[in-house]
Amino acid sequence: MPVVLHRNIDNNTQLAIWKMSEPLEELIKLGVPVPENIKSNKRIKEWMCSRLLLKQLAPNSNISYNQHGAPSLSNDSAISISHSHECCVILVSMQTAAIDIEFISTKANRLKDMFVSKEEEGLIKKSEMYTLIWCAKECLFKIHQKGNLIFKEDLIIKKIEHNSINTFMKKTAYTLHFEKFEDYFLVYYFE
């Protein structure tokens, strides 16, 4: 099972990445049940890998979802899950967990007008920073857990430092952590 990163960030927080490189047929043999409404092979693989990864991080817990689709664990820990290309990532923490992983590409550059404000344009030093800003705003969205946010107006990036991002979500400040993992940006928040 290709867990390529498993890190205890602190005593209450774990982060792990699974490289989804094995064929779907191999994963199916592991017996992870998949809901019938998931039809595409890509989504099935993401579902299975996230559940297998969770078994390693929190073996005696189950995932449930609130009315907005935000996950939580049966052991009262917080969880956040993200997928991009061949990576699946999970963050488990005590009170709040939010994580996003994005493959660095030109996609965010093409969509920047939908989520980057004029002020945030001033933070862009390299084109890959659009992917980082998208990743940070996805992370903030997961902290909120209630939907109904306008990425360009409600989720504001103020400053990008060496490995942290100072942000505001509806006037509440958050400091997000970020790092590069291979060809991906990983942005996360925990309490």
C-alpha positions, 0 to 999 in steps of 0.5 A, spaced: 500 500 500 503 506 497 503 511 503 508 515 501 508 520 507 505 519 514 507 525 519 505 526 526 504 534 525 503 535 533 501 530 539 493 531 536 494 531 528 496 526 523 497 527 515 498 522 510 498 521 503 497 515 499 499 515 492 494 512 488 498 508 483 495 501 483 490 498 479 483 499 481 482 491 480 488 490 486 484 495 490 477 492 489 481 485 492 482 489 499 474 489 500 473 496 501 465 497 500 463 503 495 457 506 495 452 504 489 452 512 487 459 512 485 460 510 478 466 513 475 473 509 476 476 515 478 472 516 484 471 509 486 479 509 487 479 515 491 473 513 495 477 506 496 484 509 497 481 514 502 478 509 506 484 505 506 488 511 508 483 512 514 484 505 517 492 506 518 491 513 521 484 512 525 483 504 525 477 504 529 473 510 526 468 511 521 466 517 517 460 520 516 458 527 513 454 533 515 448 536 510 454 540 507 458 534 505 463 535 510 466 529 514 467 527 521 469 521 525 466 517 529 471 517 535 470 525 535 476 527 531 476 532 525 478 529 518 479 532 512 480 529 505 483 531 498 484 528 492 488 530 486 491 526 480 494 520 483 494 523 490 489 522 496 491 526 502 488 525 509 488 530 515 486 528 522 486 532 528 482 533 535 478 539 533 478 542 526 482 539 520 482 542 513 486 540 507 487 541 500 492 538 495 492 540 488 497 538 482 501 544 480 498 546 473 496 552 468 488 550 470 488 555 476 491 560 471 486 559 466 480 560 472 484 565 476 478 571 474 473 566 478 477 566 485 483 571 485 482 578 487 485 584 484 489 585 491 491 578 491 494 578 484 499 582 487 502 576 491 503 572 485 510 572 483 510 565 479 504 562 475 504 556 480 502 561 485 495 561 482 495 553 484 497 555 491 491 560 492 486 556 489 489 550 494 488 555 500 481 557 498 479 550 498 482 549 505 478 555 508 472 552 505 473 546 508 474 550 515 467 553 514 464 546 513 457 550 511 458 552 504 455 558 501 462 562 500 464 566 494 471 565 493 473 571 491 470 575 496 469 571 502 476 568 502 481 573 502 489 571 502 493 577 505 500 574 505 504 568 503 510 567 507 515 561 507 511 556 509 504 559 511 499 563 508 495 569 512 488 569 510 481 571 512 474 568 511 469 572 512 473 577 517 476 572 521 483 571 521 486 564 519 494 562 518 494 556 514 500 551 513 503 549 506 508 545 503 510 543 496 510 535 495 513 533 489 508 536 483 503 538 488 501 544 493 499 541 500 495 547 504 492 545 511 489 547 517 488 544 524 486 545 531 
